[in-house]
Amino acid sequence: MSTNTLSTETQIRLLNFFNDRIEPEEMAKTLRQINFTLALGVMSEHESLQYEIAKLRDGLYWLNELAETLNPYLELE
């Protein structure tokens, strides 16, 4: 778990990104679609992805965490 805080500049860039470019919910949806596609590629043992499994595993986790932060979808109510 990272304890670093975002710089003011980074916070402003993120706010501008989500205010001007894409809604957080749409970004979360896109991240989930990418995550799904990558996971399918790994599960189907796509040859070029096999060399990067450790990186992909971490990447899939963090993409999902970001998607959940932007738009909680998997939270139980």
N, C-alpha and C positions, 0 to 999 in steps of 0.2 A: 504494500500500500504506500503510495507516494504521499508525502506530507508537504510537498512544494506548493506554493500558491502561484496563481497566474499573475503575471505582471499586468499592470494597468493597460499597457499597450496591447497585450494579448487579449485581455477582456474586451477592449474596445473593438479589436478586429473580429472577435467571435460575435459580439453583438451586431456589428455591421453586417457580417456574413449572414446571420440569421434574420436580420431585419430587411436586408436588401436583396439577398440572393435566393434563399430557400427557407421554407418553414421548418422548424425543428421536427415536426411530425413526418414531413416528407423526407427529410434527411435520415431519420430513423428507419423509415420504410426502405430507402435506398440501401442503407447499411445492412439491413436484414436480408435484402435480396442478394447483395454481394456475398454476405456470409454464407447464405444457402448455396449459391453457385460454387463458391470455393470449397465448401464442405463436400458437395457432390463430386467435384473434381478429385478431391483427395480420396474419397471413399471408392471411386471407380478406379483408383490406382493409376491415375493419369501419370504417365512416365515422367513428364517434365516437373510435376508437382512433388514427386516422391523425394527429390533431393532437398526440398524445403519444408518438410513436414513439421519440424520443430518450430520454425518461424511461423508457418501457417497456423499451427495450433495456438500459439500465443496471439497472433493477429486476429484469428477468429474470436478468441475470448474477448480481446479488447474492443473489437468492433461491436460485439454484442453488448458489452458494458456501456459503450458510448451510446448505442441505440436506446438502451434502457434508461440512460440518463436523460436523453433528449425527449423520449416519449415512453414512459413505463408501459410495457405491453404484457410482460410476463408476471408482473406483481399480482399476488393474490389479494383480492379485496375482502 
